[in-house]
Amino acid sequence: MSGFLKAKQTQFLGYAVVYGAIVLGVLGAANFLAQRHNKSWDLTANKRFSLSDQTV
């Protein structure tokens, strides 16, 4: 069993699982923050999709 845990393939698999979990955690945190702080900007030149002053 000790030889199995020291094999290069096992170490590579372990690192891949850890890095995958980190990536999923970062993406999950980013998604949580994006849902919580929902912002949108109108970047069109003539502000076509912005609310008028009267509406605001």
PDBQT receptor file of N, H, CA, C and O in Angstrom, charges set to zero:
ATOM      1  N   MET A   1       0.821  -1.191   0.000  1.00  0.00    +0.000 N 
ATOM      2  CA  MET A   1       0.000   0.000   0.000  1.00  0.00    +0.000 C 
ATOM      3  C   MET A   1       0.865   1.254   0.000  1.00  0.00    +0.000 C 
ATOM      4  O   MET A   1       0.503   2.261  -0.608  1.00  0.00    +0.000 OA
ATOM      5  N   SER A   2       2.006   1.195   0.679  1.00  0.00    +0.000 N 
ATOM      6  H   SER A   2       2.301   0.377   1.173  1.00  0.00    +0.000 HD
ATOM      7  CA  SER A   2       2.891   2.349   0.764  1.00  0.00    +0.000 C 
ATOM      8  C   SER A   2       3.450   2.719  -0.612  1.00  0.00    +0.000 C 
ATOM      9  O   SER A   2       3.618   3.897  -0.927  1.00  0.00    +0.000 OA
ATOM     10  N   GLY A   3       3.734   1.705  -1.420  1.00  0.00    +0.000 N 
ATOM     11  H   GLY A   3       3.598   0.748  -1.164  1.00  0.00    +0.000 HD
ATOM     12  CA  GLY A   3       4.232   1.964  -2.769  1.00  0.00    +0.000 C 
ATOM     13  C   GLY A   3       3.183   2.621  -3.645  1.00  0.00    +0.000 C 
ATOM     14  O   GLY A   3       3.512   3.446  -4.497  1.00  0.00    +0.000 OA
ATOM     15  N   PHE A   4       1.933   2.267  -3.446  1.00  0.00    +0.000 N 
ATOM     16  H   PHE A   4       1.666   1.597  -2.754  1.00  0.00    +0.000 HD
ATOM     17  CA  PHE A   4       0.834   2.857  -4.225  1.00  0.00    +0.000 C 
ATOM     18  C   PHE A   4       0.710   4.351  -3.927  1.00  0.00    +0.000 C 
ATOM     19  O   PHE A   4       0.487   5.148  -4.838  1.00  0.00    +0.000 OA
ATOM     20  N   LEU A   5       0.853   4.737  -2.651  1.00  0.00    +0.000 N 
ATOM     21  H   LEU A   5       1.035   4.090  -1.911  1.00  0.00    +0.000 HD
ATOM     22  CA  LEU A   5       0.706   6.137  -2.273  1.00  0.00    +0.000 C 
ATOM     23  C   LEU A   5       1.868   6.996  -2.746  1.00  0.00    +0.000 C 
ATOM     24  O   LEU A   5       1.733   8.216  -2.842  1.00  0.00    +0.000 OA
ATOM     25  N   LYS A   6       3.009   6.380  -3.045  1.00  0.00    +0.000 N 
ATOM     26  H   LYS A   6       3.119   5.389  -2.967  1.00  0.00    +0.000 HD
ATOM     27  CA  LYS A   6       4.173   7.130  -3.504  1.00  0.00    +0.000 C 
ATOM     28  C   LYS A   6       4.288   7.161  -5.026  1.00  0.00    +0.000 C 
ATOM     29  O   LYS A   6       5.171   7.833  -5.559  1.00  0.00    +0.000 OA
ATOM     30  N   ALA A   7       3.432   6.462  -5.719  1.00  0.00    +0.000 N 
ATOM     31  H   ALA A   7       2.714   5.916  -5.286  1.00  0.00    +0.000 HD
ATOM     32  CA  ALA A   7       3.506   6.408  -7.182  1.00  0.00    +0.000 C 
ATOM     33  C   ALA A   7       3.227   7.780  -7.778  1.00  0.00    +0.000 C 
ATOM     34  O   ALA A   7       2.413   8.540  -7.253  1.00  0.00    +0.000 OA
ATOM     35  N   LYS A   8       3.906   8.092  -8.874  1.00  0.00    +0.000 N 
ATOM     36  H   LYS A   8       4.568   7.475  -9.300  1.00  0.00    +0.000 HD
ATOM     37  CA  LYS A   8       3.747   9.392  -9.536  1.00  0.00    +0.000 C 
ATOM     38  C   LYS A   8       2.306   9.618  -9.990  1.00  0.00    +0.000 C 
ATOM     39  O   LYS A   8       1.791  10.731  -9.879  1.00  0.00    +0.000 OA
ATOM     40  N   GLN A   9       1.658   8.583 -10.495  1.00  0.00    +0.000 N 
ATOM     41  H   GLN A   9       2.077   7.680 -10.586  1.00  0.00    +0.000 HD
ATOM     42  CA  GLN A   9       0.284   8.734 -10.965  1.00  0.00    +0.000 C 
ATOM     43  C   GLN A   9      -0.654   9.076  -9.805  1.00  0.00    +0.000 C 
ATOM     44  O   GLN A   9      -1.575   9.876  -9.965  1.00  0.00    +0.000 OA
ATOM     45  N   THR A  10      -0.421   8.473  -8.646  1.00  0.00    +0.000 N 
ATOM     46  H   THR A  10       0.327   7.823  -8.516  1.00  0.00    +0.000 HD
ATOM     47  CA  THR A  10      -1.258   8.754  -7.487  1.00  0.00    +0.000 C 
ATOM     48  C   THR A  10      -1.046  10.184  -7.011  1.00  0.00    +0.000 C 
ATOM     49  O   THR A  10      -2.007  10.869  -6.660  1.00  0.00    +0.000 OA
ATOM     50  N   GLN A  11       0.199  10.639  -6.996  1.00  0.00    +0.000 N 
ATOM     51  H   GLN A  11       0.979  10.082  -7.281  1.00  0.00    +0.000 HD
ATOM     52  CA  GLN A  11       0.480  12.012  -6.602  1.00  0.00    +0.000 C 
ATOM     53  C   GLN A  11      -0.164  12.990  -7.581  1.00  0.00    +0.000 C 
ATOM     54  O   GLN A  11      -0.754  13.988  -7.166  1.00  0.00    +0.000 OA
ATOM     55  N   PHE A  12      -0.052  12.708  -8.870  1.00  0.00    +0.000 N 
ATOM     56  H   PHE A  12       0.428  11.898  -9.207  1.00  0.00    +0.000 HD
ATOM     57  CA  PHE A  12      -0.651  13.569  -9.877  1.00  0.00    +0.000 C 
ATOM     58  C   PHE A  12      -2.167  13.626  -9.716  1.00  0.00    +0.000 C 
ATOM     59  O   PHE A  12      -2.764  14.698  -9.814  1.00  0.00    +0.000 OA
ATOM     60  N   LEU A  13      -2.787  12.478  -9.470  1.00  0.00    +0.000 N 
ATOM     61  H   LEU A  13      -2.302  11.607  -9.390  1.00  0.00    +0.000 HD
ATOM     62  CA  LEU A  13      -4.231  12.433  -9.255  1.00  0.00    +0.000 C 
ATOM     63  C   LEU A  13      -4.623  13.232  -8.008  1.00  0.00    +0.000 C 
ATOM     64  O   LEU A  13      -5.627  13.945  -8.008  1.00  0.00    +0.000 OA
ATOM     65  N   GLY A  14      -3.842  13.108  -6.975  1.00  0.00    +0.000 N 
ATOM     66  H   GLY A  14      -3.026  12.529  -6.975  1.00  0.00    +0.000 HD
ATOM     67  CA  GLY A  14      -4.115  13.868  -5.750  1.00  0.00    +0.000 C 
ATOM     68  C   GLY A  14      -4.038  15.367  -5.992  1.00  0.00    +0.000 C 
ATOM     69  O   GLY A  14      -4.909  16.113  -5.542  1.00  0.00    +0.000 OA
ATOM     70  N   TYR A  15      -3.000  15.818  -6.700  1.00  0.00    +0.000 N 
ATOM     71  H   TYR A  15      -2.293  15.212  -7.065  1.00  0.00    +0.000 HD
ATOM     72  CA  TYR A  15      -2.869  17.243  -7.015  1.00  0.00    +0.000 C 
ATOM     73  C   TYR A  15      -4.013  17.708  -7.914  1.00  0.00    +0.000 C 
ATOM     74  O   TYR A  15      -4.534  18.807  -7.725  1.00  0.00    +0.000 OA
ATOM     75  N   ALA A  16      -4.404  16.901  -8.873  1.00  0.00    +0.000 N 
ATOM     76  H   ALA A  16      -3.980  16.008  -9.026  1.00  0.00    +0.000 HD
ATOM     77  CA  ALA A  16      -5.491  17.272  -9.779  1.00  0.00    +0.000 C 
ATOM     78  C   ALA A  16      -6.804  17.412  -9.009  1.00  0.00    +0.000 C 
ATOM     79  O   ALA A  16      -7.581  18.327  -9.281  1.00  0.00    +0.000 OA
ATOM     80  N   VAL A  17      -7.059  16.527  -8.062  1.00  0.00    +0.000 N 
ATOM     81  H   VAL A  17      -6.428  15.784  -7.841  1.00  0.00    +0.000 HD
ATOM     82  CA  VAL A  17      -8.284  16.604  -7.266  1.00  0.00    +0.000 C 
ATOM     83  C   VAL A  17      -8.267  17.853  -6.391  1.00  0.00    +0.000 C 
ATOM     84  O   VAL A  17      -9.282  18.541  -6.279  1.00  0.00    +0.000 OA
ATOM     85  N   VAL A  18      -7.130  18.155  -5.772  1.00  0.00    +0.000 N 
ATOM     86  H   VAL A  18      -6.306  17.596  -5.863  1.00  0.00    +0.000 HD
ATOM     87  CA  VAL A  18      -7.021  19.337  -4.913  1.00  0.00    +0.000 C 
ATOM     88  C   VAL A  18      -7.199  20.608  -5.733  1.00  0.00    +0.000 C 
ATOM     89  O   VAL A  18      -7.958  21.493  -5.339  1.00  0.00    +0.000 OA
ATOM     90  N   TYR A  19      -6.515  20.710  -6.860  1.00  0.00    +0.000 N 
ATOM     91  H   TYR A  19      -5.899  19.990  -7.180  1.00  0.00    +0.000 HD
ATOM     92  CA  TYR A  19      -6.636  21.900  -7.702  1.00  0.00    +0.000 C 
ATOM     93  C   TYR A  19      -8.052  22.030  -8.270  1.00  0.00    +0.000 C 
ATOM     94  O   TYR A  19      -8.575  23.140  -8.377  1.00  0.00    +0.000 OA
ATOM     95  N   GLY A  20      -8.661  20.930  -8.626  1.00  0.00    +0.000 N 
ATOM     96  H   GLY A  20      -8.237  20.028  -8.539  1.00  0.00    +0.000 HD
ATOM     97  CA  GLY A  20     -10.041  20.965  -9.099  1.00  0.00    +0.000 C 
ATOM     98  C   GLY A  20     -10.991  21.473  -8.025  1.00  0.00    +0.000 C 
ATOM     99  O   GLY A  20     -11.894  22.259  -8.313  1.00  0.00    +0.000 OA
ATOM    100  N   ALA A  21     -10.792  21.028  -6.793  1.00  0.00    +0.000 N 
ATOM    101  H   ALA A  21     -10.059  20.389  -6.559  1.00  0.00    +0.000 HD
ATOM    102  CA  ALA A  21     -11.626  21.490  -5.685  1.00  0.00    +0.000 C 
ATOM    103  C   ALA A  21     -11.414  22.981  -5.439  1.00  0.00    +0.000 C 
ATOM    104  O   ALA A  21     -12.368  23.696  -5.131  1.00  0.00    +0.000 OA
ATOM    105  N   ILE A  22     -10.186  23.454  -5.569  1.00  0.00    +0.000 N 
ATOM    106  H   ILE A  22      -9.411  22.873  -5.819  1.00  0.00    +0.000 HD
ATOM    107  CA  ILE A  22      -9.900  24.878  -5.393  1.00  0.00    +0.000 C 
ATOM    108  C   ILE A  22     -10.594  25.691  -6.474  1.00  0.00    +0.000 C 
ATOM    109  O   ILE A  22     -11.210  26.716  -6.180  1.00  0.00    +0.000 OA
ATOM    110  N   VAL A  23     -10.499  25.247  -7.714  1.00  0.00    +0.000 N 
ATOM    111  H   VAL A  23      -9.998  24.415  -7.953  1.00  0.00    +0.000 HD
ATOM    112  CA  VAL A  23     -11.138  25.964  -8.828  1.00  0.00    +0.000 C 
ATOM    113  C   VAL A  23     -12.654  26.001  -8.632  1.00  0.00    +0.000 C 
ATOM    114  O   VAL A  23     -13.276  27.048  -8.810  1.00  0.00    +0.000 OA
ATOM    115  N   LEU A  24     -13.243  24.877  -8.271  1.00  0.00    +0.000 N 
ATOM    116  H   LEU A  24     -12.738  24.026  -8.126  1.00  0.00    +0.000 HD
ATOM    117  CA  LEU A  24     -14.684  24.847  -8.028  1.00  0.00    +0.000 C 
ATOM    118  C   LEU A  24     -15.078  25.753  -6.868  1.00  0.00    +0.000 C 
ATOM    119  O   LEU A  24     -16.122  26.403  -6.913  1.00  0.00    +0.000 OA
ATOM    120  N   GLY A  25     -14.253  25.797  -5.839  1.00  0.00    +0.000 N 
ATOM    121  H   GLY A  25     -13.405  25.269  -5.802  1.00  0.00    +0.000 HD
ATOM    122  CA  GLY A  25     -14.531  26.678  -4.707  1.00  0.00    +0.000 C 
ATOM    123  C   GLY A  25     -14.482  28.144  -5.100  1.00  0.00    +0.000 C 
ATOM    124  O   GLY A  25     -15.338  28.927  -4.689  1.00  0.00    +0.000 OA
ATOM    125  N   VAL A  26     -13.480  28.524  -5.900  1.00  0.00    +0.000 N 
ATOM    126  H   VAL A  26     -12.785  27.887  -6.234  1.00  0.00    +0.000 HD
ATOM    127  CA  VAL A  26     -13.367  29.913  -6.349  1.00  0.00    +0.000 C 
ATOM    128  C   VAL A  26     -14.539  30.273  -7.251  1.00  0.00    +0.000 C 
ATOM    129  O   VAL A  26     -15.119  31.350  -7.109  1.00  0.00    +0.000 OA
ATOM    130  N   LEU A  27     -14.893  29.394  -8.170  1.00  0.00    +0.000 N 
ATOM    131  H   LEU A  27     -14.422  28.520  -8.285  1.00  0.00    +0.000 HD
ATOM    132  CA  LEU A  27     -16.031  29.664  -9.047  1.00  0.00    +0.000 C 
ATOM    133  C   LEU A  27     -17.340  29.744  -8.256  1.00  0.00    +0.000 C 
ATOM    134  O   LEU A  27     -18.192  30.583  -8.547  1.00  0.00    +0.000 OA
ATOM    135  N   GLY A  28     -17.496  28.887  -7.274  1.00  0.00    +0.000 N 
ATOM    136  H   GLY A  28     -16.804  28.206  -7.037  1.00  0.00    +0.000 HD
ATOM    137  CA  GLY A  28     -18.686  28.932  -6.434  1.00  0.00    +0.000 C 
ATOM    138  C   GLY A  28     -18.772  30.226  -5.640  1.00  0.00    +0.000 C 
ATOM    139  O   GLY A  28     -19.848  30.813  -5.520  1.00  0.00    +0.000 OA
ATOM    140  N   ALA A  29     -17.637  30.678  -5.093  1.00  0.00    +0.000 N 
ATOM    141  H   ALA A  29     -16.763  30.201  -5.190  1.00  0.00    +0.000 HD
ATOM    142  CA  ALA A  29     -17.617  31.945  -4.348  1.00  0.00    +0.000 C 
ATOM    143  C   ALA A  29     -17.921  33.117  -5.271  1.00  0.00    +0.000 C 
ATOM    144  O   ALA A  29     -18.661  34.027  -4.897  1.00  0.00    +0.000 OA
ATOM    145  N   ALA A  30     -17.350  33.100  -6.482  1.00  0.00    +0.000 N 
ATOM    146  H   ALA A  30     -16.749  32.361  -6.785  1.00  0.00    +0.000 HD
ATOM    147  CA  ALA A  30     -17.620  34.172  -7.440  1.00  0.00    +0.000 C 
ATOM    148  C   ALA A  30     -19.095  34.189  -7.828  1.00  0.00    +0.000 C 
ATOM    149  O   ALA A  30     -19.687  35.262  -7.949  1.00  0.00    +0.000 OA
ATOM    150  N   ASN A  31     -19.688  33.028  -8.022  1.00  0.00    +0.000 N 
ATOM    151  H   ASN A  31     -19.207  32.157  -7.924  1.00  0.00    +0.000 HD
ATOM    152  CA  ASN A  31     -21.105  32.943  -8.361  1.00  0.00    +0.000 C 
ATOM    153  C   ASN A  31     -21.968  33.452  -7.206  1.00  0.00    +0.000 C 
ATOM    154  O   ASN A  31     -22.943  34.169  -7.432  1.00  0.00    +0.000 OA
ATOM    155  N   PHE A  32     -21.623  33.094  -5.993  1.00  0.00    +0.000 N 
ATOM    156  H   PHE A  32     -20.831  32.512  -5.810  1.00  0.00    +0.000 HD
ATOM    157  CA  PHE A  32     -22.364  33.559  -4.822  1.00  0.00    +0.000 C 
ATOM    158  C   PHE A  32     -22.319  35.079  -4.725  1.00  0.00    +0.000 C 
ATOM    159  O   PHE A  32     -23.347  35.719  -4.500  1.00  0.00    +0.000 OA
ATOM    160  N   LEU A  33     -21.137  35.656  -4.893  1.00  0.00    +0.000 N 
ATOM    161  H   LEU A  33     -20.303  35.137  -5.075  1.00  0.00    +0.000 HD
ATOM    162  CA  LEU A  33     -21.015  37.108  -4.812  1.00  0.00    +0.000 C 
ATOM    163  C   LEU A  33     -21.726  37.799  -5.966  1.00  0.00    +0.000 C 
ATOM    164  O   LEU A  33     -22.313  38.865  -5.782  1.00  0.00    +0.000 OA
ATOM    165  N   ALA A  34     -21.679  37.208  -7.148  1.00  0.00    +0.000 N 
ATOM    166  H   ALA A  34     -21.202  36.342  -7.297  1.00  0.00    +0.000 HD
ATOM    167  CA  ALA A  34     -22.355  37.805  -8.302  1.00  0.00    +0.000 C 
ATOM    168  C   ALA A  34     -23.867  37.795  -8.106  1.00  0.00    +0.000 C 
ATOM    169  O   ALA A  34     -24.543  38.747  -8.496  1.00  0.00    +0.000 OA
ATOM    170  N   GLN A  35     -24.401  36.746  -7.513  1.00  0.00    +0.000 N 
ATOM    171  H   GLN A  35     -23.852  35.973  -7.196  1.00  0.00    +0.000 HD
ATOM    172  CA  GLN A  35     -25.837  36.687  -7.260  1.00  0.00    +0.000 C 
ATOM    173  C   GLN A  35     -26.247  37.668  -6.168  1.00  0.00    +0.000 C 
ATOM    174  O   GLN A  35     -27.335  38.241  -6.208  1.00  0.00    +0.000 OA
ATOM    175  N   ARG A  36     -25.380  37.848  -5.217  1.00  0.00    +0.000 N 
ATOM    176  H   ARG A  36     -24.495  37.382  -5.185  1.00  0.00    +0.000 HD
ATOM    177  CA  ARG A  36     -25.704  38.707  -4.083  1.00  0.00    +0.000 C 
ATOM    178  C   ARG A  36     -25.607  40.191  -4.425  1.00  0.00    +0.000 C 
ATOM    179  O   ARG A  36     -26.369  41.001  -3.896  1.00  0.00    +0.000 OA
ATOM    180  N   HIS A  37     -24.683  40.548  -5.297  1.00  0.00    +0.000 N 
ATOM    181  H   HIS A  37     -24.064  39.890  -5.727  1.00  0.00    +0.000 HD
ATOM    182  CA  HIS A  37     -24.456  41.939  -5.676  1.00  0.00    +0.000 C 
ATOM    183  C   HIS A  37     -24.745  42.090  -7.168  1.00  0.00    +0.000 C 
ATOM    184  O   HIS A  37     -23.834  42.282  -7.973  1.00  0.00    +0.000 OA
ATOM    185  N   ASN A  38     -26.015  42.002  -7.520  1.00  0.00    +0.000 N 
ATOM    186  H   ASN A  38     -26.755  41.846  -6.866  1.00  0.00    +0.000 HD
ATOM    187  CA  ASN A  38     -26.411  42.046  -8.921  1.00  0.00    +0.000 C 
ATOM    188  C   ASN A  38     -26.347  43.482  -9.442  1.00  0.00    +0.000 C 
ATOM    189  O   ASN A  38     -27.147  44.325  -9.037  1.00  0.00    +0.000 OA
ATOM    190  N   LYS A  39     -25.411  43.756 -10.324  1.00  0.00    +0.000 N 
ATOM    191  H   LYS A  39     -24.761  43.071 -10.652  1.00  0.00    +0.000 HD
ATOM    192  CA  LYS A  39     -25.227  45.082 -10.908  1.00  0.00    +0.000 C 
ATOM    193  C   LYS A  39     -25.255  44.955 -12.422  1.00  0.00    +0.000 C 
ATOM    194  O   LYS A  39     -24.848  43.937 -12.982  1.00  0.00    +0.000 OA
ATOM    195  N   SER A  40     -25.739  45.998 -13.072  1.00  0.00    +0.000 N 
ATOM    196  H   SER A  40     -26.070  46.825 -12.617  1.00  0.00    +0.000 HD
ATOM    197  CA  SER A  40     -25.687  46.021 -14.534  1.00  0.00    +0.000 C 
ATOM    198  C   SER A  40     -25.362  47.439 -14.977  1.00  0.00    +0.000 C 
ATOM    199  O   SER A  40     -25.769  48.412 -14.342  1.00  0.00    +0.000 OA
ATOM    200  N   TRP A  41     -24.634  47.541 -16.060  1.00  0.00    +0.000 N 
ATOM    201  H   TRP A  41     -24.303  46.751 -16.577  1.00  0.00    +0.000 HD
ATOM    202  CA  TRP A  41     -24.217  48.824 -16.594  1.00  0.00    +0.000 C 
ATOM    203  C   TRP A  41     -24.627  48.922 -18.051  1.00  0.00    +0.000 C 
ATOM    204  O   TRP A  41     -24.559  47.939 -18.789  1.00  0.00    +0.000 OA
ATOM    205  N   ASP A  42     -25.050  50.103 -18.463  1.00  0.00    +0.000 N 
ATOM    206  H   ASP A  42     -25.104  50.901 -17.864  1.00  0.00    +0.000 HD
ATOM    207  CA  ASP A  42     -25.377  50.358 -19.865  1.00  0.00    +0.000 C 
ATOM    208  C   ASP A  42     -24.145  50.967 -20.515  1.00  0.00    +0.000 C 
ATOM    209  O   ASP A  42     -23.835  52.139 -20.302  1.00  0.00    +0.000 OA
ATOM    210  N   LEU A  43     -23.457  50.178 -21.295  1.00  0.00    +0.000 N 
ATOM    211  H   LEU A  43     -23.709  49.226 -21.468  1.00  0.00    +0.000 HD
ATOM    212  CA  LEU A  43     -22.215  50.630 -21.931  1.00  0.00    +0.000 C 
ATOM    213  C   LEU A  43     -22.423  51.048 -23.381  1.00  0.00    +0.000 C 
ATOM    214  O   LEU A  43     -21.451  51.285 -24.097  1.00  0.00    +0.000 OA
ATOM    215  N   THR A  44     -23.677  51.142 -23.828  1.00  0.00    +0.000 N 
ATOM    216  H   THR A  44     -24.467  50.949 -23.246  1.00  0.00    +0.000 HD
ATOM    217  CA  THR A  44     -23.927  51.577 -25.201  1.00  0.00    +0.000 C 
ATOM    218  C   THR A  44     -23.617  53.057 -25.324  1.00  0.00    +0.000 C 
ATOM    219  O   THR A  44     -23.700  53.799 -24.345  1.00  0.00    +0.000 OA
ATOM    220  N   ALA A  45     -23.257  53.488 -26.532  1.00  0.00    +0.000 N 
ATOM    221  H   ALA A  45     -23.190  52.885 -27.327  1.00  0.00    +0.000 HD
ATOM    222  CA  ALA A  45     -22.825  54.872 -26.750  1.00  0.00    +0.000 C 
ATOM    223  C   ALA A  45     -23.944  55.868 -26.451  1.00  0.00    +0.000 C 
ATOM    224  O   ALA A  45     -23.684  56.933 -25.890  1.00  0.00    +0.000 OA
ATOM    225  N   ASN A  46     -25.183  55.539 -26.815  1.00  0.00    +0.000 N 
ATOM    226  H   ASN A  46     -25.394  54.674 -27.270  1.00  0.00    +0.000 HD
ATOM    227  CA  ASN A  46     -26.282  56.490 -26.624  1.00  0.00    +0.000 C 
ATOM    228  C   ASN A  46     -27.133  56.157 -25.390  1.00  0.00    +0.000 C 
ATOM    229  O   ASN A  46     -28.234  56.687 -25.247  1.00  0.00    +0.000 OA
ATOM    230  N   LYS A  47     -26.641  55.289 -24.498  1.00  0.00    +0.000 N 
ATOM    231  H   LYS A  47     -25.746  54.858 -24.613  1.00  0.00    +0.000 HD
ATOM    232  CA  LYS A  47     -27.362  54.891 -23.268  1.00  0.00    +0.000 C 
ATOM    233  C   LYS A  47     -28.768  54.387 -23.574  1.00  0.00    +0.000 C 
ATOM    234  O   LYS A  47     -29.736  54.772 -22.918  1.00  0.00    +0.000 OA
ATOM    235  N   ARG A  48     -28.863  53.534 -24.563  1.00  0.00    +0.000 N 
ATOM    236  H   ARG A  48     -28.077  53.221 -25.095  1.00  0.00    +0.000 HD
ATOM    237  CA  ARG A  48     -30.151  53.036 -25.056  1.00  0.00    +0.000 C 
ATOM    238  C   ARG A  48     -30.930  52.248 -23.999  1.00  0.00    +0.000 C 
ATOM    239  O   ARG A  48     -32.160  52.295 -23.974  1.00  0.00    +0.000 OA
ATOM    240  N   PHE A  49     -30.228  51.533 -23.137  1.00  0.00    +0.000 N 
ATOM    241  H   PHE A  49     -29.229  51.495 -23.157  1.00  0.00    +0.000 HD
ATOM    242  CA  PHE A  49     -30.899  50.649 -22.187  1.00  0.00    +0.000 C 
ATOM    243  C   PHE A  49     -30.925  51.206 -20.767  1.00  0.00    +0.000 C 
ATOM    244  O   PHE A  49     -31.165  50.456 -19.822  1.00  0.00    +0.000 OA
ATOM    245  N   SER A  50     -30.683  52.507 -20.597  1.00  0.00    +0.000 N 
ATOM    246  H   SER A  50     -30.488  53.117 -21.365  1.00  0.00    +0.000 HD
ATOM    247  CA  SER A  50     -30.734  53.134 -19.274  1.00  0.00    +0.000 C 
ATOM    248  C   SER A  50     -32.129  53.680 -19.012  1.00  0.00    +0.000 C 
ATOM    249  O   SER A  50     -32.873  53.991 -19.942  1.00  0.00    +0.000 OA
ATOM    250  N   LEU A  51     -32.472  53.790 -17.738  1.00  0.00    +0.000 N 
ATOM    251  H   LEU A  51     -31.867  53.537 -16.983  1.00  0.00    +0.000 HD
ATOM    252  CA  LEU A  51     -33.750  54.388 -17.367  1.00  0.00    +0.000 C 
ATOM    253  C   LEU A  51     -33.647  55.897 -17.521  1.00  0.00    +0.000 C 
ATOM    254  O   LEU A  51     -32.592  56.489 -17.295  1.00  0.00    +0.000 OA
ATOM    255  N   SER A  52     -34.763  56.509 -17.910  1.00  0.00    +0.000 N 
ATOM    256  H   SER A  52     -35.620  56.028 -18.093  1.00  0.00    +0.000 HD
ATOM    257  CA  SER A  52     -34.780  57.967 -18.037  1.00  0.00    +0.000 C 
ATOM    258  C   SER A  52     -34.774  58.600 -16.647  1.00  0.00    +0.000 C 
ATOM    259  O   SER A  52     -35.065  57.929 -15.657  1.00  0.00    +0.000 OA
ATOM    260  N   ASP A  53     -34.447  59.881 -16.573  1.00  0.00    +0.000 N 
ATOM    261  H   ASP A  53     -34.211  60.426 -17.378  1.00  0.00    +0.000 HD
ATOM    262  CA  ASP A  53     -34.442  60.590 -15.282  1.00  0.00    +0.000 C 
ATOM    263  C   ASP A  53     -35.850  60.587 -14.677  1.00  0.00    +0.000 C 
ATOM    264  O   ASP A  53     -36.003  60.486 -13.459  1.00  0.00    +0.000 OA
ATOM    265  N   GLN A  54     -36.853  60.695 -15.507  1.00  0.00    +0.000 N 
ATOM    266  H   GLN A  54     -36.728  60.777 -16.496  1.00  0.00    +0.000 HD
ATOM    267  CA  GLN A  54     -38.235  60.705 -15.023  1.00  0.00    +0.000 C 
ATOM    268  C   GLN A  54     -38.588  59.373 -14.355  1.00  0.00    +0.000 C 
ATOM    269  O   GLN A  54     -39.278  59.347 -13.336  1.00  0.00    +0.000 OA
ATOM    270  N   THR A  55     -38.113  58.278 -14.932  1.00  0.00    +0.000 N 
ATOM    271  H   THR A  55     -37.553  58.299 -15.760  1.00  0.00    +0.000 HD
ATOM    272  CA  THR A  55     -38.398  56.947 -14.388  1.00  0.00    +0.000 C 
ATOM    273  C   THR A  55     -37.658  56.735 -13.082  1.00  0.00    +0.000 C 
ATOM    274  O   THR A  55     -38.206  56.179 -12.131  1.00  0.00    +0.000 OA
ATOM    275  N   VAL A  56     -36.414  57.177 -13.039  1.00  0.00    +0.000 N 
ATOM    276  H   VAL A  56     -35.968  57.629 -13.812  1.00  0.00    +0.000 HD
ATOM    277  CA  VAL A  56     -35.612  56.979 -11.832  1.00  0.00    +0.000 C 
ATOM    278  C   VAL A  56     -36.204  57.792 -10.710  1.00  0.00    +0.000 C 
ATOM    279  O   VAL A  56     -35.685  57.775  -9.594  1.00  0.00    +0.000 OA
TER     280      VAL A  56
